[in-house]
Amino acid sequence: MPVFVLNTNLPAGKIPKSFLADTSSLVAKELGKPEEYVSVRVSPGQMMIFGGTDDPCGMVELESLGSVGGAKNKRLIAAIGHHIQEALGIPQDRFYIKITDVPRENLGFNGKTF
């Protein structure tokens, strides 16, 4: 159920067409989850500042049913940070990455909870 959300002030035209698919693949691989359960959303063109400037920036949220926490989060943050910097040109010191472990009873799919 991993859900990856990137809010960024980059305009849509600066987001490569492959970014969604590449991010989906990365999240599945890093979490060890089937890609068919991964959801990726990018919200470009947001009115955002980071550190007092409107230079390219963003906010990442990654939610997952388990497979996160401790040392795994360090690896996830490094991989996601590198991916965003390389694919979008946003320096890693211009976005936060928030990782949340969602309790199974708090997520629904196909008419029932996990």
N, C-alpha and C positions, 0 to 999 in steps of 0.2 A: 503494500500500500504506500510505498514511499511517495510523498508529495514534495516536489521541489518548486519553489516560487522565487522568482527574481523580479524585484521592482528596481527600475533604473531610470535615470534621467537621459540615457542615450535615446535618440530617436529610433523608430522602428527600422529605418533604412540602414542603420549601423549594426543591426543584429543579423549575422549571417544566416542564410536559410537552413544550414545544417546544425545550427546551435541547439535547437530543441531535440533533435534526434541524437546528437552527440552527447548532450547532457543526460538524456534518458539512459543511454547506454552506460555512461560513467556512473550514474547513481546505482543502477542495477548491479554493475560489477563491484563497486566499492561496498555495497551493503550485502552482496551475496543473495540478492532476491531476483525472481523472474522479472524480466523487463515488461511483461504484459500487465504487471500491477503498478508500474511506475507512471506517475503523472507529472508533467512539467508545464509550468506556466511562466511566461515572461510578460511583464507589463512595462513596455517601453514608454518613453516620453513623459515620465512622472515629474511633477514639480518637486524636486529634491535638492537639498544641499547636504554636504557632509563636511564637517570641520570648518563650516563657515563659508565654503565656496561652492559654486555650481559646476565645478569641473566634473568630468564623468565619475559617477558614483553609483552605488546600489545598496540593496539590502536583500540578503538571501535567507530564506527559511526552508529548512528541510525537516519534514515530519516522517516518522517511521514507526511501525509496530515492532518494537525491539530492534536488534542489530545495531544499536547506537549506545554510546556511553564510554567513558574512560578513554583508554588508549585508542580505541576505534575512532573516537571523535577527532583526535589529533590527526589521524591519517585522512579522515574524510575532509576536514577543513583544509589540509594541505592540498589534497587532490582537487577539491572544488575551487579553492583560491587560485591555483595554477591554471585550471581550465578557464575560468572567467577572465583572468588577466591575458592569457594567450588568445582566446577566441574573441574577446570584446575590447581588449586594450584598457580595461579598467584596472589601475594599480591595486594590489592587494591591500594597501593601506587606505583604500577609498570605499570599502564595504565591510559590513559585518556579516557573519554567517551564524544563524541561530539554529540549533539542532534540538528537536523535541521528540521524546519517546512518548507516543500516544498510547494510552491504555486501551486494550482491545475492546472493552465495553463502551468506549467513547467514539467508536468509528463504525459506521454502517456501510454496507455494500450489498446490493442485490436483495434488499428488503430485510436484512438482518445484521446484527452486530457480529464482529469477529470473535 
